[in-house]
């Protein structure tokens, strides 16, 4: 978890990982200065991890809950083949507009489709299955998203759950978001449909492999 690491160690981790592409650096700075809430961006290290997971799993279809300004979507799209597809869901039109502007600048932008609206509603409209699913939306609905999306994940597909450690609050949850994340973590651990591993990258990442 990033807040438990020294600034020097964070810089070292970033320096020994692939460099952030210029377009994503520009998006990160614009998000910081025009939207704020830059802590909602996954950051270059987690972004590169997502891209690697897409490549390793040979994913062709991905789903993201929580576009924000499109930072993580661009990392994942770069890992998809030319004919790959990423559906990303966002409830806030202003955030989606920024994301689309940067998608239009990217050679991978044609792979990305934004679905505006509440994530739970969008999920109900999806008929296809996905090779990789990234959950990074409203935390209180994490258990609901998990239950609705496991059936939409192909066998040997990967589900990636962001903020799975919630700044350490999952150890003794005191707010609804932390309780919901802890509930999802426990649900996944006891679910025979998936194998799970918790990673202490940034704010915690739960990986679920569909059996």
CORNOR-V765324 format. One record per pair of residues at least 12 apart in sequence whose C-alpha atoms are under 10 Angstrom apart, sorted by the first residue. I is the first residue (numbers start at 1). J is the second residue. D is the distance in whole Angstrom. If there is no record, write none. Layout:
i=I j=J d=D
i=I j=J d=D
//
This chain:
i=1 j=163 d=9
i=1 j=165 d=8
i=1 j=166 d=9
i=1 j=167 d=7
i=1 j=168 d=8
i=1 j=199 d=9
i=1 j=200 d=6
i=1 j=201 d=6
i=1 j=202 d=4
i=1 j=203 d=5
i=1 j=204 d=6
i=1 j=205 d=10
i=2 j=167 d=8
i=2 j=200 d=9
i=2 j=201 d=7
i=2 j=202 d=5
i=2 j=203 d=6
i=2 j=204 d=9
i=3 j=167 d=8
i=3 j=168 d=10
i=3 j=202 d=8
i=3 j=203 d=8
i=4 j=167 d=9
i=4 j=168 d=10
i=4 j=202 d=9
i=4 j=203 d=10
i=5 j=202 d=9
i=10 j=45 d=10
i=10 j=202 d=10
i=13 j=45 d=8
i=14 j=43 d=9
i=14 j=44 d=7
i=14 j=45 d=6
i=14 j=46 d=10
i=15 j=45 d=10
i=16 j=45 d=10
i=17 j=44 d=8
i=17 j=45 d=7
i=17 j=48 d=8
i=17 j=49 d=10
i=18 j=44 d=8
i=18 j=45 d=8
i=18 j=47 d=10
i=18 j=48 d=7
i=18 j=49 d=10
i=19 j=44 d=8
i=19 j=45 d=9
i=19 j=48 d=9
i=20 j=43 d=9
i=20 j=44 d=6
i=20 j=45 d=8
i=20 j=47 d=9
i=20 j=48 d=8
i=20 j=75 d=10
i=21 j=44 d=9
i=21 j=75 d=9
i=23 j=71 d=10
i=23 j=74 d=9
i=23 j=102 d=8
i=23 j=103 d=10
i=23 j=105 d=8
i=23 j=106 d=8
i=24 j=43 d=9
i=24 j=44 d=8
i=24 j=47 d=10
i=24 j=70 d=9
i=24 j=71 d=6
i=24 j=72 d=9
i=24 j=74 d=8
i=24 j=75 d=8
i=24 j=102 d=9
i=24 j=106 d=10
i=25 j=43 d=10
i=25 j=44 d=9
i=25 j=71 d=9
i=26 j=102 d=9
i=27 j=41 d=10
i=27 j=69 d=8
i=27 j=70 d=8
i=27 j=71 d=7
i=27 j=98 d=9
i=27 j=99 d=9
i=27 j=101 d=10
i=27 j=102 d=7
i=28 j=41 d=8
i=28 j=42 d=10
i=28 j=43 d=8
i=28 j=44 d=10
i=28 j=69 d=9
i=28 j=70 d=10
i=28 j=71 d=7
i=30 j=69 d=9
i=30 j=98 d=9
i=31 j=68 d=9
i=31 j=69 d=7
i=31 j=70 d=10
i=31 j=71 d=9
i=31 j=95 d=9
i=31 j=98 d=9
i=31 j=99 d=10
i=35 j=68 d=10
i=35 j=69 d=9
i=35 j=94 d=9
i=35 j=95 d=8
i=35 j=98 d=10
i=37 j=68 d=10
i=38 j=68 d=10
i=38 j=69 d=10
i=40 j=66 d=10
i=40 j=68 d=8
i=40 j=69 d=9
i=40 j=71 d=10
i=40 j=136 d=9
i=40 j=137 d=10
i=40 j=163 d=10
i=41 j=67 d=10
i=41 j=68 d=8
i=41 j=69 d=8
i=41 j=70 d=9
i=41 j=71 d=7
i=41 j=72 d=7
i=41 j=136 d=10
i=42 j=71 d=7
i=42 j=72 d=6
i=42 j=75 d=10
i=42 j=136 d=9
i=42 j=162 d=8
i=42 j=163 d=10
i=42 j=202 d=8
i=42 j=203 d=9
i=43 j=71 d=8
i=43 j=72 d=8
i=43 j=75 d=10
i=43 j=202 d=9
i=44 j=71 d=9
i=44 j=72 d=9
i=44 j=75 d=9
i=45 j=201 d=8
i=45 j=202 d=9
i=46 j=72 d=8
i=46 j=75 d=9
i=46 j=162 d=10
i=46 j=201 d=7
i=46 j=202 d=7
i=46 j=203 d=10
i=46 j=204 d=10
i=46 j=205 d=9
i=47 j=71 d=8
i=47 j=72 d=6
i=47 j=73 d=9
i=47 j=74 d=9
i=47 j=75 d=6
i=47 j=76 d=7
i=48 j=72 d=9
i=48 j=75 d=7
i=48 j=76 d=8
i=48 j=78 d=10
i=48 j=79 d=9
i=49 j=75 d=9
i=49 j=76 d=9
i=49 j=201 d=9
i=50 j=72 d=8
i=50 j=73 d=9
i=50 j=75 d=7
i=50 j=76 d=6
i=50 j=77 d=10
i=50 j=78 d=10
i=50 j=79 d=8
i=50 j=132 d=10
i=50 j=134 d=9
i=50 j=160 d=8
i=51 j=72 d=9
i=51 j=73 d=9
i=51 j=74 d=9
i=51 j=75 d=5
i=51 j=76 d=5
i=51 j=77 d=8
i=51 j=78 d=7
i=51 j=79 d=5
i=51 j=80 d=8
i=52 j=75 d=9
i=52 j=76 d=8
i=52 j=78 d=10
i=52 j=79 d=7
i=52 j=80 d=10
i=53 j=76 d=8
i=53 j=79 d=8
i=53 j=132 d=8
i=53 j=158 d=8
i=53 j=160 d=9
i=54 j=75 d=9
i=54 j=76 d=6
i=54 j=77 d=8
i=54 j=78 d=9
i=54 j=79 d=6
i=54 j=80 d=7
i=54 j=81 d=10
i=54 j=131 d=8
i=54 j=132 d=7
i=54 j=133 d=10
i=54 j=157 d=10
i=54 j=158 d=9
i=55 j=76 d=9
i=55 j=78 d=9
i=55 j=79 d=5
i=55 j=80 d=7
i=55 j=81 d=9
i=56 j=79 d=9
i=57 j=131 d=8
i=57 j=132 d=8
i=57 j=156 d=8
i=57 j=157 d=7
i=57 j=158 d=8
i=58 j=79 d=9
i=58 j=80 d=8
i=58 j=81 d=8
i=58 j=84 d=10
i=58 j=131 d=8
i=58 j=132 d=9
i=58 j=157 d=10
i=59 j=76 d=10
i=59 j=79 d=8
i=59 j=80 d=7
i=59 j=81 d=8
i=59 j=84 d=8
i=59 j=85 d=9
i=59 j=86 d=10
i=59 j=130 d=8
i=59 j=131 d=5
i=59 j=132 d=6
i=59 j=157 d=8
i=59 j=158 d=9
i=60 j=77 d=10
i=60 j=79 d=9
i=60 j=80 d=6
i=60 j=81 d=7
i=60 j=82 d=9
i=60 j=83 d=7
i=60 j=84 d=5
i=60 j=85 d=6
i=60 j=86 d=8
i=60 j=111 d=10
i=60 j=130 d=8
i=60 j=131 d=7
i=60 j=132 d=8
i=61 j=77 d=10
i=61 j=80 d=8
i=61 j=81 d=10
i=61 j=83 d=9
i=61 j=84 d=6
i=61 j=85 d=5
i=61 j=86 d=6
i=61 j=87 d=8
i=61 j=111 d=10
i=61 j=128 d=9
i=61 j=129 d=8
i=61 j=130 d=5
i=61 j=131 d=5
i=61 j=132 d=7
i=61 j=133 d=9
i=62 j=76 d=8
i=62 j=77 d=9
i=62 j=80 d=9
i=62 j=84 d=8
i=62 j=85 d=6
i=62 j=86 d=5
i=62 j=87 d=6
i=62 j=88 d=8
i=62 j=111 d=10
i=62 j=112 d=9
i=62 j=129 d=9
i=62 j=130 d=6
i=62 j=131 d=6
i=62 j=132 d=5
i=62 j=133 d=6
i=62 j=134 d=8
i=62 j=153 d=10
i=62 j=157 d=10
i=62 j=158 d=10
i=62 j=159 d=10
i=63 j=76 d=10
i=63 j=85 d=9
i=63 j=86 d=6
i=63 j=87 d=5
i=63 j=88 d=6
i=63 j=89 d=8
i=63 j=112 d=10
i=63 j=113 d=10
i=63 j=123 d=10
i=63 j=129 d=9
i=63 j=130 d=7
i=63 j=131 d=8
i=63 j=132 d=6
i=63 j=133 d=5
i=63 j=134 d=6
i=63 j=135 d=8
i=63 j=149 d=10
i=63 j=152 d=10
i=63 j=153 d=10
i=63 j=159 d=9
i=64 j=76 d=9
i=64 j=86 d=7
i=64 j=87 d=6
i=64 j=88 d=5
i=64 j=89 d=6
i=64 j=90 d=9
i=64 j=114 d=9
i=64 j=115 d=10
i=64 j=119 d=9
i=64 j=132 d=9
i=64 j=133 d=6
i=64 j=134 d=5
i=64 j=135 d=6
i=64 j=136 d=7
i=64 j=137 d=9
i=64 j=159 d=10
i=64 j=160 d=9
i=65 j=87 d=9
i=65 j=88 d=6
i=65 j=89 d=5
i=65 j=90 d=7
i=65 j=91 d=10
i=65 j=115 d=10
i=65 j=118 d=9
i=65 j=119 d=6
i=65 j=120 d=9
i=65 j=122 d=9
i=65 j=123 d=9
i=65 j=133 d=8
i=65 j=134 d=6
i=65 j=135 d=5
i=65 j=136 d=6
i=65 j=137 d=5
i=65 j=138 d=9
i=65 j=145 d=9
i=65 j=161 d=10
i=66 j=88 d=7
i=66 j=89 d=6
i=66 j=90 d=5
i=66 j=91 d=8
i=66 j=92 d=9
i=66 j=95 d=10
i=66 j=96 d=10
i=66 j=118 d=10
i=66 j=119 d=8
i=66 j=134 d=9
i=66 j=135 d=7
i=66 j=136 d=5
i=66 j=137 d=4
i=66 j=138 d=8
i=67 j=87 d=9
i=67 j=88 d=6
i=67 j=89 d=6
i=67 j=90 d=5
i=67 j=91 d=9
i=67 j=92 d=9
i=67 j=95 d=8
i=67 j=96 d=7
i=67 j=99 d=8
i=67 j=114 d=8
i=67 j=115 d=9
i=67 j=116 d=10
i=67 j=135 d=10
i=67 j=136 d=8
i=67 j=137 d=8
i=68 j=88 d=9
i=68 j=89 d=9
i=68 j=90 d=7
i=68 j=91 d=9
i=68 j=92 d=8
i=68 j=93 d=10
i=68 j=94 d=9
i=68 j=95 d=5
i=68 j=96 d=7
i=68 j=97 d=10
i=68 j=98 d=9
i=68 j=99 d=7
i=68 j=136 d=9
i=68 j=137 d=9
i=69 j=90 d=9
i=69 j=92 d=10
i=69 j=94 d=9
i=69 j=95 d=5
i=69 j=96 d=6
i=69 j=97 d=8
i=69 j=98 d=6
i=69 j=99 d=4
i=69 j=100 d=8
i=69 j=101 d=9
i=69 j=102 d=8
i=69 j=103 d=10
i=70 j=88 d=9
i=70 j=90 d=10
i=70 j=95 d=8
i=70 j=96 d=8
i=70 j=97 d=9
i=70 j=98 d=8
i=70 j=99 d=4
i=70 j=100 d=8
i=70 j=101 d=9
i=70 j=102 d=8
i=70 j=103 d=8
i=70 j=112 d=10
i=70 j=114 d=9
i=71 j=99 d=8
i=71 j=102 d=9
i=71 j=103 d=9
i=72 j=88 d=10
i=72 j=134 d=9
i=72 j=136 d=10
i=73 j=86 d=8
i=73 j=87 d=9
i=73 j=88 d=7
i=73 j=99 d=9
i=73 j=103 d=9
i=73 j=108 d=10
i=73 j=109 d=9
i=73 j=111 d=10
i=73 j=112 d=8
i=73 j=113 d=10
i=73 j=114 d=10
i=73 j=134 d=9
i=74 j=86 d=10
i=74 j=99 d=9
i=74 j=102 d=9
i=74 j=103 d=7
i=74 j=106 d=8
i=74 j=107 d=10
i=74 j=108 d=7
i=74 j=109 d=7
i=74 j=111 d=9
i=74 j=112 d=8
i=75 j=108 d=9
i=76 j=108 d=9
i=76 j=111 d=10
i=76 j=112 d=10
i=76 j=132 d=10
i=76 j=134 d=10
i=77 j=103 d=10
i=77 j=106 d=10
i=77 j=107 d=9
i=77 j=108 d=6
i=77 j=109 d=7
i=77 j=110 d=9
i=77 j=111 d=6
i=77 j=112 d=7
i=78 j=106 d=9
i=78 j=107 d=8
i=78 j=108 d=6
i=78 j=109 d=9
i=78 j=111 d=9
i=79 j=108 d=9
i=80 j=108 d=8
i=80 j=111 d=8
i=81 j=108 d=9
i=81 j=111 d=9
i=82 j=107 d=10
i=82 j=108 d=8
i=82 j=110 d=9
i=82 j=111 d=7
i=83 j=110 d=9
i=83 j=111 d=7
i=84 j=108 d=9
i=84 j=110 d=9
i=84 j=111 d=6
i=84 j=112 d=9
i=85 j=108 d=10
i=85 j=109 d=10
i=85 j=110 d=8
i=85 j=111 d=5
i=85 j=112 d=6
i=85 j=113 d=8
i=85 j=130 d=10
i=86 j=109 d=10
i=86 j=110 d=9
i=86 j=111 d=6
i=86 j=112 d=5
i=86 j=113 d=6
i=86 j=114 d=9
i=86 j=130 d=9
i=86 j=132 d=9
i=86 j=133 d=9
i=87 j=111 d=8
i=87 j=112 d=6
i=87 j=113 d=5
i=87 j=114 d=6
i=87 j=115 d=7
i=87 j=126 d=10
i=87 j=130 d=10
i=87 j=133 d=10
i=88 j=112 d=7
i=88 j=113 d=6
i=88 j=114 d=5
i=88 j=115 d=6
i=88 j=116 d=9
i=88 j=119 d=9
i=88 j=122 d=10
i=88 j=133 d=10
i=88 j=134 d=9
i=89 j=113 d=9
i=89 j=114 d=6
i=89 j=115 d=5
i=89 j=116 d=6
i=89 j=117 d=7
i=89 j=118 d=8
i=89 j=119 d=6
i=89 j=120 d=10
i=89 j=122 d=7
i=89 j=123 d=9
i=89 j=135 d=10
i=89 j=136 d=10
i=89 j=137 d=9
i=90 j=114 d=7
i=90 j=115 d=6
i=90 j=116 d=5
i=90 j=117 d=6
i=90 j=118 d=7
i=90 j=119 d=7
i=90 j=122 d=9
i=90 j=137 d=8
i=91 j=115 d=8
i=91 j=116 d=6
i=91 j=117 d=4
i=91 j=118 d=5
i=91 j=119 d=7
i=91 j=122 d=10
i=91 j=137 d=9
i=91 j=138 d=10
i=92 j=116 d=7
i=92 j=117 d=8
i=92 j=118 d=9
i=93 j=116 d=7
i=93 j=117 d=9
i=96 j=114 d=7
i=96 j=115 d=9
i=96 j=116 d=8
i=97 j=114 d=10
i=99 j=114 d=9
i=100 j=112 d=9
i=100 j=113 d=9
i=100 j=114 d=8
i=118 j=137 d=10
i=118 j=138 d=10
i=119 j=137 d=8
i=119 j=138 d=9
i=119 j=141 d=9
i=119 j=145 d=8
i=120 j=141 d=8
i=120 j=144 d=8
i=120 j=145 d=7
i=120 j=148 d=8
i=123 j=145 d=8
i=123 j=148 d=7
i=123 j=149 d=8
i=123 j=152 d=9
i=124 j=148 d=8
i=124 j=149 d=10
i=126 j=149 d=10
i=126 j=152 d=9
i=127 j=152 d=8
i=128 j=152 d=7
i=128 j=153 d=9
i=128 j=154 d=10
i=129 j=149 d=9
i=129 j=150 d=10
i=129 j=151 d=8
i=129 j=152 d=5
i=129 j=153 d=5
i=129 j=154 d=6
i=129 j=155 d=10
i=129 j=157 d=9
i=130 j=149 d=9
i=130 j=150 d=10
i=130 j=151 d=10
i=130 j=152 d=6
i=130 j=153 d=5
i=130 j=154 d=6
i=130 j=155 d=9
i=130 j=157 d=7
i=130 j=158 d=9
i=130 j=159 d=9
i=131 j=152 d=9
i=131 j=153 d=6
i=131 j=154 d=6
i=131 j=155 d=8
i=131 j=156 d=8
i=131 j=157 d=5
i=131 j=158 d=7
i=131 j=159 d=9
i=131 j=210 d=10
i=132 j=152 d=10
i=132 j=153 d=7
i=132 j=154 d=8
i=132 j=156 d=9
i=132 j=157 d=6
i=132 j=158 d=5
i=132 j=159 d=6
i=132 j=160 d=8
i=132 j=208 d=10
i=132 j=209 d=9
i=133 j=146 d=10
i=133 j=149 d=8
i=133 j=150 d=9
i=133 j=152 d=9
i=133 j=153 d=7
i=133 j=154 d=10
i=133 j=157 d=8
i=133 j=158 d=6
i=133 j=159 d=5
i=133 j=160 d=6
i=133 j=161 d=8
i=133 j=208 d=10
i=134 j=158 d=9
i=134 j=159 d=6
i=134 j=160 d=5
i=134 j=161 d=6
i=134 j=162 d=7
i=134 j=207 d=10
i=135 j=149 d=10
i=135 j=159 d=8
i=135 j=160 d=6
i=135 j=161 d=5
i=135 j=162 d=6
i=135 j=163 d=9
i=135 j=164 d=10
i=135 j=205 d=10
i=135 j=206 d=10
i=136 j=160 d=9
i=136 j=161 d=7
i=136 j=162 d=5
i=136 j=163 d=7
i=136 j=164 d=10
i=137 j=161 d=10
i=137 j=162 d=9
i=137 j=163 d=10
i=138 j=177 d=8
i=139 j=162 d=9
i=139 j=163 d=8
i=139 j=164 d=9
i=139 j=166 d=9
i=139 j=176 d=8
i=139 j=177 d=5
i=139 j=178 d=8
i=139 j=179 d=9
i=139 j=180 d=7
i=139 j=181 d=7
i=139 j=184 d=10
i=140 j=175 d=9
i=140 j=176 d=6
i=140 j=177 d=5
i=140 j=178 d=8
i=140 j=179 d=8
i=140 j=180 d=5
i=140 j=181 d=7
i=140 j=183 d=10
i=141 j=176 d=10
i=141 j=177 d=8
i=141 j=180 d=7
i=141 j=181 d=9
i=141 j=184 d=9
i=142 j=161 d=9
i=142 j=162 d=10
i=142 j=164 d=10
i=142 j=177 d=9
i=142 j=179 d=10
i=142 j=180 d=6
i=142 j=181 d=6
i=142 j=182 d=9
i=142 j=183 d=8
i=142 j=184 d=6
i=142 j=185 d=9
i=143 j=179 d=10
i=143 j=180 d=6
i=143 j=181 d=7
i=143 j=182 d=9
i=143 j=183 d=7
i=143 j=184 d=5
i=143 j=185 d=9
i=143 j=186 d=10
i=143 j=187 d=8
i=143 j=188 d=9
i=144 j=180 d=9
i=144 j=184 d=9
i=145 j=184 d=9
i=146 j=159 d=9
i=146 j=161 d=9
i=146 j=184 d=7
i=146 j=185 d=10
i=146 j=187 d=9
i=146 j=188 d=8
i=147 j=184 d=9
i=147 j=187 d=9
i=147 j=188 d=9
i=150 j=188 d=10
i=150 j=193 d=8
i=150 j=194 d=9
i=150 j=208 d=9
i=150 j=209 d=10
i=150 j=210 d=8
i=151 j=193 d=9
i=151 j=210 d=9
i=153 j=209 d=9
i=153 j=210 d=7
i=154 j=209 d=10
i=154 j=210 d=7
i=154 j=211 d=9
i=155 j=193 d=9
i=155 j=194 d=9
i=155 j=209 d=8
i=155 j=210 d=5
i=155 j=211 d=6
i=156 j=194 d=9
i=156 j=195 d=10
i=156 j=208 d=9
i=156 j=209 d=6
i=156 j=210 d=5
i=156 j=211 d=6
i=157 j=194 d=10
i=157 j=208 d=8
i=157 j=209 d=6
i=157 j=210 d=5
i=157 j=211 d=8
i=158 j=194 d=9
i=158 j=195 d=10
i=158 j=196 d=10
i=158 j=207 d=7
i=158 j=208 d=6
i=158 j=209 d=5
i=158 j=210 d=6
i=158 j=211 d=10
i=159 j=194 d=9
i=159 j=196 d=9
i=159 j=205 d=10
i=159 j=206 d=8
i=159 j=207 d=6
i=159 j=208 d=5
i=159 j=209 d=6
i=159 j=210 d=8
i=160 j=196 d=10
i=160 j=198 d=10
i=160 j=205 d=7
i=160 j=206 d=6
i=160 j=207 d=5
i=160 j=208 d=7
i=160 j=209 d=9
i=161 j=181 d=9
i=161 j=184 d=9
i=161 j=185 d=9
i=161 j=198 d=9
i=161 j=204 d=8
i=161 j=205 d=6
i=161 j=206 d=5
i=161 j=207 d=7
i=161 j=208 d=8
i=162 j=181 d=10
i=162 j=199 d=10
i=162 j=201 d=9
i=162 j=202 d=9
i=162 j=203 d=7
i=162 j=204 d=6
i=162 j=205 d=5
i=162 j=206 d=7
i=162 j=207 d=9
i=163 j=178 d=9
i=163 j=181 d=8
i=163 j=200 d=10
i=163 j=201 d=9
i=163 j=202 d=8
i=163 j=203 d=5
i=163 j=204 d=5
i=163 j=205 d=6
i=163 j=206 d=8
i=164 j=178 d=9
i=164 j=180 d=10
i=164 j=181 d=6
i=164 j=182 d=8
i=164 j=184 d=9
i=164 j=185 d=7
i=164 j=198 d=8
i=164 j=199 d=9
i=164 j=200 d=9
i=164 j=201 d=10
i=164 j=202 d=10
i=164 j=203 d=7
i=164 j=204 d=5
i=164 j=205 d=5
i=164 j=206 d=6
i=164 j=207 d=10
i=165 j=178 d=8
i=165 j=181 d=8
i=165 j=182 d=8
i=165 j=185 d=9
i=165 j=198 d=9
i=165 j=199 d=9
i=165 j=200 d=8
i=165 j=201 d=9
i=165 j=202 d=9
i=165 j=203 d=6
i=165 j=204 d=5
i=165 j=205 d=7
i=165 j=206 d=9
i=166 j=178 d=6
i=166 j=179 d=10
i=166 j=181 d=8
i=166 j=182 d=9
i=166 j=202 d=10
i=166 j=203 d=6
i=166 j=204 d=7
i=166 j=205 d=10
i=167 j=202 d=9
i=167 j=203 d=6
i=167 j=204 d=8
i=168 j=203 d=8
i=168 j=204 d=9
i=169 j=181 d=10
i=169 j=182 d=9
i=170 j=182 d=5
i=170 j=183 d=9
i=170 j=185 d=9
i=184 j=206 d=10
i=185 j=197 d=10
i=185 j=198 d=9
i=185 j=206 d=8
i=185 j=208 d=10
i=188 j=206 d=9
i=188 j=207 d=9
i=188 j=208 d=7
i=189 j=206 d=10
i=189 j=208 d=9
i=191 j=208 d=10
i=192 j=210 d=9
i=192 j=211 d=8
i=193 j=208 d=9
i=193 j=209 d=8
i=193 j=210 d=6
i=193 j=211 d=6
i=194 j=207 d=9
i=194 j=208 d=6
i=194 j=209 d=5
i=194 j=210 d=4
i=194 j=211 d=5
i=195 j=207 d=8
i=195 j=208 d=6
i=195 j=209 d=5
i=195 j=210 d=7
i=195 j=211 d=7
i=196 j=208 d=5
i=196 j=209 d=6
i=196 j=210 d=9
i=197 j=209 d=9
//
